C-alpha cells in the first residue's frame, strides 16, 4: 500500500545526508515562485530566525539513509484501501476530481500526474477528502491538496500541469502559510490550494514529510483524513477521523494543541461553522471540543490586536455570514463562555 523510495526520487524530512538529518523545508519568497526559493532545513536549526541559504537537492542521490515515506510513518491499521472504506469511493473521487464546471475539474488530473511523475507523493485532504469520504461529494467546493513537494518545487510542477492541460493560470505562494494556489488570469475562484505537509518545529513557516505531524496542525479529526488518488488509499493518522466522521451525531474533536488566542478563536469559528452546517443532517457532537475550551477565561480575547480582530471578522463573515445570529450564539454557548463571548463580539460588529 506504500510506495518504495529510490534515490532518483526527492529528498524527504528524516533523510540522512553527510551534513546532517533533514528536518524539513523552508521557503524564501520571490517575485516568481520556483524551486530555487525552497530551502533545506537540518536538525538543530529549529531556533533559526529564518531559513538558511541552502538549496534543496534535486533528488536523493546524496542521501546516506532514506527515511520512510509519510504513509509508512502512519500505523498500518490506520491506512485503508479506499474500497474497504466504501466500495464506491474510488469512483466517486475520480468523478469529483473531473467534475465539469468545477474550478478544479480541468486541471486536477494533469496536476496530480505532474506531481507523481516527479516521484513526489500527493493527497487530497481537508474538506475535499472529508466530504467525499462522508458520501457528500456534492458539498465539495474546493480542491485541497497536500504532499511532499516543497512550495517552490510544487509551483514548478503546477507550471508543467498548466502546459499539460492547456490552461492559463497565475500561481502564488503565501509567505505566511506556504499555501500554494492558482487562479485564472481574469481572476475568480481558486483552482486549488496545496500545502506541503506541515511542520510546527521552526520559528518560521516550514514544511516536512510526516502525515501525523501535519494532522496535528489541523483543526479537527474529521479534517485530518488523507486520500491518495493514485493508490486509492485513505490515511487516518489520528486513528479517529473515520470513526468521528461516521458517528451520528458526527463528532467534532479538536486535534490542534495551540494555546495562541487567535488560533483558538479561529478553531471556535470553524466549530460553529461545521455545527451549523450539519444541523438537520448528520448532527454535531461538540462535547470533546467544549471540554477542550472549558479552561479558557472569558478575558482570553482582551489582548487580541485590532489586526487580529479584523481577520476574525473576515473569517466570521465568510464562514457564517448566511447563518442566523441566534443559531450561531446557541452553538457558541454550547462550546463554553469564552466561545459565546467571542461570537457576541463578532455579531455586534457584523453589518
Buried (B, 14 or more C-beta within 10 A) or exposed (E): EBBEBEEEBBBBBBBBBEEBBBBBBBBBEEEEBBBBBBBBBBBEBBEBEEBEEBEBBEBBEEBEEBBBBBBBBBEEEBBBEBBEBBEEBBEBBBEBBEBEEBBBBBBBBBBBBBBBEBBBBBBBBBBBBBBBBBBBBEBBEBBBBBBBBBBBBBBBBBBBBBEBBEBEBEBBBBBEEBBBBBBBEEEEEBBBBBBBBBBBBBEBBBBBBBBBBBBBBBBBBBBBBBBBBEBBBBBBBBBBBBBBBBBEBBBBBBBBEBEEBBEBBBBBBBBBBBBBBBBEEBEBBBBBBBEBBEEBEBEBBEEBEEEBBEBBBEBBBEBBEEBEEEBBBBBBBBBBBBBBBBBBBBBEEEE
